Amino acid sequence: MGNLPHGMLDGASVLSLRCFVAVVETQNFSSAARQLRLAPSTVTKQVQLLEAALNVALMHRTTRRVSVTDGGARFYEHCLAILAQIESAAEVMIAEKTLSGHLRVTAPPSFSNAILGPNIHHFLCEHPGIAVDILVSSATPDLIRNRIDVAIVLDAEPTSKLSHAVLGQCRLVLCASPDYCARRGVPERMQDLVRHDCLSGRFSELAEGWTLQDGTGNRTVNVPFRLLSDSGELLRQACLGGAGIGGFYHFHVAEDLAAGRLRRVLPDLELRPKVIHAVIPHRQIARPHARAFIAFIRALIEARGPAV
C-alpha cells in the first residue's frame, strides 16, 4: 500500500481499525456491531472514515453480504499486527502500574533530602505494590553484594563499569550567608577566595581545590578549608550560620538562595557541574521495578529544568 502521507489517518482511530477487523471477520456490519457492542451506524461510519482516509475501497457491499477487497485484505493483515502491538503496549503499562515486590535504592544525602524525600510518596502512590528500601550514603556500596537495584550517583562521569543511564546534569554554586558576607566581605575575583574561610565535603574532589568555570574555560584555586565534612547537610547548616563560603549542589541550597538565607558568591563563576546517573547492578538487565524508579527520577529531574 506504500507509505502514507503524514497525517493521512488523522481522522481515523483505534476504534476504526477494530470496526474494520470485526466486519472482515463477520462479513456483516450488524454482526460486527453486536460483537463490539456498538450501533451499526457507528461501525459503518468508522469503516467509511478509513476508506476516505486511505482513498481505497476496503469492502464490497451488496444487500446480502459484505466481502473484503484485495486491498482491504492486505490492510486487514496490517490492522491485526497494529492492534496486537497496541494490546501488548497496554499490557506493559498495566504491568508497570501493578508492580509488586521489593526495591532497594541508594542515593547521596543531599539528593535524598532535596529531591527524593519530598517526592518519594508520589512513586509509592503510583506503585502501591512496591516496598522501597532507600539507603542514604555519600559512598556507593557494592551493588551486587548489597542487593541494590538502583544507585543514584552524582559524578562528572561514571566510575563504575556497571550499566548506567544519564538522568540529567546538576550545577554546583558557591554561596555564603549574608552575615558572613557582612563580616568578611564579598570576594570579587576568584583569587580572593584564598583569604576566606571555605567549606567542603571531605571525600569530594572539591576538597582538593575548586575548579571554576567562566567564559574562558576552567581555572583551579586552592582555597583554605576551615570546615570539612562528609555530610552536605551539616555543611549547609554551617554555611547558613555564617561559617564561611561553601560549594553546594544548586538543588541543595535553591530554597535558601530564593529566601535570601544564602547568597551567591562570584555568581559569574560556577564549580564544574556533575552528572546524575542511575546505575544498575547487572549490565543491560534492569528489573521492571528499577525501570519504573529510574523513569520516576528522570521525570523529577526534567521537571526542574536542564540543570537541577
JOBELGI-V614713 format. One record per pair of residues at least 24 apart in sequence whose C-alpha atoms are under 8 Angstrom apart, sorted by the first residue. I is the first residue (numbers start at 1). J is the second residue. If there is no record, write none. Layout:
{{I;J} {I;J}}
This chain:
{{1;71} {8;53} {8;54} {9;50} {9;53} {9;54} {10;53} {11;49} {11;50} {11;53} {12;46} {12;49} {12;50} {12;53} {14;83} {15;46} {16;43} {16;46} {16;47} {16;49} {16;50} {17;46} {17;47} {17;50} {17;79} {17;83} {18;83} {19;43} {19;46} {19;47} {20;46} {20;47} {20;76} {21;76} {21;79} {21;80} {23;66} {24;66} {24;67} {24;68} {24;76} {27;65} {27;66} {27;67} {28;65} {28;66} {29;66} {96;127} {96;288} {96;289} {96;292} {97;126} {97;127} {98;127} {98;128} {98;129} {99;127} {99;128} {99;129} {99;130} {99;288} {99;289} {100;127} {100;128} {100;129} {100;130} {100;131} {100;289} {101;129} {101;130} {101;131} {102;130} {102;131} {102;132} {102;133} {103;130} {103;131} {103;132} {103;133} {103;148} {103;149} {103;289} {103;290} {104;132} {104;133} {104;134} {104;135} {104;147} {104;148} {104;149} {104;150} {105;132} {105;133} {105;134} {105;135} {105;148} {105;149} {105;150} {105;151} {105;152} {106;134} {106;135} {106;136} {106;137} {106;140} {106;148} {106;150} {106;151} {106;152} {107;134} {107;135} {107;136} {107;137} {107;138} {107;140} {107;151} {107;152} {107;153} {108;136} {108;137} {108;138} {108;139} {108;152} {108;153} {108;154} {109;136} {109;137} {109;138} {109;231} {109;232} {109;233} {110;232} {110;233} {110;249} {110;252} {111;251} {111;252} {112;136} {113;252} {114;251} {114;252} {115;251} {115;300} {116;297} {123;293} {123;296} {130;289} {138;230} {138;231} {143;280} {143;281} {144;281} {148;280} {148;281} {149;280} {149;281} {149;286} {149;287} {149;290} {150;278} {150;279} {150;280} {150;281} {150;290} {150;294} {151;277} {151;278} {151;279} {151;280} {152;276} {152;277} {152;278} {152;279} {153;276} {153;277} {153;278} {153;279} {154;274} {154;275} {154;276} {154;277} {155;274} {155;275} {155;276} {155;277} {156;273} {156;274} {156;275} {157;274} {157;275} {158;277} {162;279} {162;280} {162;281} {162;282} {162;283} {163;279} {163;280} {163;281} {163;282} {163;283} {163;284} {164;277} {164;278} {164;279} {164;280} {165;277} {165;278} {165;279} {166;275} {166;276} {166;277} {166;278} {167;275} {167;276} {167;277} {167;278} {167;297} {167;298} {167;301} {168;275} {168;276} {168;277} {168;298} {168;301} {168;302} {168;306} {168;307} {168;308} {169;273} {169;274} {169;275} {169;276} {169;306} {169;307} {169;308} {170;249} {170;250} {170;251} {170;273} {170;274} {170;275} {170;276} {170;307} {170;308} {171;249} {171;250} {171;251} {171;270} {171;271} {171;272} {171;273} {171;274} {171;307} {171;308} {172;247} {172;248} {172;249} {172;250} {172;270} {172;271} {172;272} {172;273} {172;274} {173;247} {173;248} {173;249} {173;250} {173;264} {173;265} {173;267} {173;270} {173;271} {174;245} {174;246} {174;247} {174;248} {174;264} {174;265} {174;266} {174;267} {174;270} {174;271} {175;239} {175;245} {175;246} {175;247} {175;248} {175;262} {175;263} {175;264} {175;265} {176;239} {176;240} {176;242} {176;244} {176;245} {176;246} {176;262} {176;263} {176;264} {176;265} {177;239} {177;240} {177;241} {177;242} {177;244} {177;245} {177;261} {177;262} {177;263} {178;242} {178;260} {178;261} {178;262} {178;263} {179;242} {180;242} {180;243} {180;244} {186;265} {187;265} {187;266} {188;266} {189;266} {190;221} {190;266} {191;221} {193;221} {193;223} {194;221} {194;222} {194;223} {194;224} {195;224} {196;223} {196;224} {196;244} {196;245} {197;224} {197;225} {197;226} {197;243} {197;244} {197;245} {198;223} {198;224} {198;225} {198;226} {198;227} {198;244} {198;245} {198;246} {199;225} {199;226} {199;227} {199;228} {199;235} {199;239} {199;243} {199;244} {199;245} {199;246} {199;247} {200;225} {200;227} {200;228} {200;229} {200;235} {200;246} {200;247} {201;228} {201;229} {201;230} {201;231} {201;232} {201;235} {202;228} {202;229} {202;230} {203;229} {203;230} {206;247} {210;271} {211;271} {211;272} {212;269} {212;270} {212;271} {212;272} {213;269} {213;270} {213;271} {213;272} {214;268} {214;269} {214;270} {247;271} {250;308} {251;308}}
